Amino acid sequence: MRLKQAEARRVIDEEVARLGCGFAAAEIKNGPRSGANDLAWWHENTPAAEKSETRYNLAHLRAYVRIAGSDRLTAVGLPLDRQRLWMDRSVISRLERDGYLAFEPGLYAAFVLTERGRDWLENGQPEI
């Protein structure tokens, strides 16, 4: 069963509060995110110096997995009851670049949690 918009926002807010991030990024839209099936699009604006191991990234990864209900995060937006949650582009880009997520191309491209990502999700601590 897919979450409603308010439930998805609550999940993100819970994970952000749990790690003390201060704010959450959640864009909920009516359709799929244009360009998001292309891995290059995700990496267009990600500075090389930004690292993955932050409270913000961990909180969002935990929330996205909870919202999706699986280790597979649909690239064009996580399906909700009637809309889609567009994942934070910078977060996903860094997590894929650093091996926490793997990109699976296709008509319904997705980011899939890797062993490294699963371990960090369950046991890891963010550096900052």
N, C-alpha and C positions, 0 to 999 in steps of 0.2 A: 504494500500500500504506500502510495506516495504522500509525502508531507505537504501540508498547506503552507502558504507563504509565511504566515505568522509562526508556525512550528519550526520552519527552517531558520528563520531569524533568531528564534529562541535558542536553537542548538548552537548557532554561531556565537551568540552572546554568552551562553554558558561556558563554552570552551575558551573564549577570550577572557572571561572573568576568572576562570580556573587558573590561567597562567598569568593573569595580571597585565594584559597587553594594553588596556586602556580604551581601545576602539576596535571595531570590526568592519570589514569591507564585505558588503553583500548587495550585489545588484541582481534584482529579480525582474526578469523581462518576459514578454509574451512569446518570443520566438527564439530559434537557435541563434547563437552568436556567429556572425559572419566572419569568415576567415579562420575560425578556431579548429577546423579539421586539418589545418596545415601547421606542422610543428615549427616551421620557420617563423610563422606569424607570432607564436608565443614568445620566441626569443628575440624579436626585433629590437626591443628597447631595454633589455636586461643588462645592466652594467656587470662586467666580469668580477668586480670587487665585492659585489653583494653576495653574502653567504646564505646558506639554507638554514643553518642551525640556530634559528631565533625562536623566541616565544611566539611571536606573531605567526610565523610559518607553521610551527607545530600546532598551534591552536586552530588555524584554518584547515590544516590537513586532517586533524581529528574531526572537526565539524563536517568537512566534505565527505569523509568516509561514513560518518553517522547518517548524514542526509541521503547519500546514495544508497545506503544499506548494503554496501559491498566494497571490495577493494578496487572496483572499476569505476572511474570517474569520467563520464561522458564529456568530451572536449567542448562541444557546442553549448553545454549547460547541463547542470544536474536536473533531471526531470522532477518537477514538483506536481502537485495535484492538477494545476491548470497552467502553470508557467514553468520557467527554468531559472535556476540560480546560476549566474555567470560567475565562475571562479576568478579569484584575483590573478590577473595575468602574470604579475611579477612573482608571486608565490609559486605558481605552477611551473613557470619557466625555470626558476632556481632549483626546485625540487627535481625536475626532470634532468636538468644539466648535471646535478650532483649525484644522480643515481638513486634517489628515493622513489621516483616514479619512472615508469617506462612508457613510451608512447607507442600505441598500436594504431597505425594508420587504417583508413578505410572510410566507407560511407558514414559510419558511425564511429569515428575515431575516439579513442579513449586513452586516458592515463591510468596505468595499473600500478598498484603498490608493489614494489620490489621487496625482496627479503630485507634489504637494508632499510627500506621505508617502513616495513612492518615492524622491524626491531626498534626503530626510532619511535614509532607510534606507540608501541607497547612499553618500552623500557627507557627510552632516551630522555635526556634532559637538554633543554636548549641552553646554548652558551650565554646568550643575553636575552 
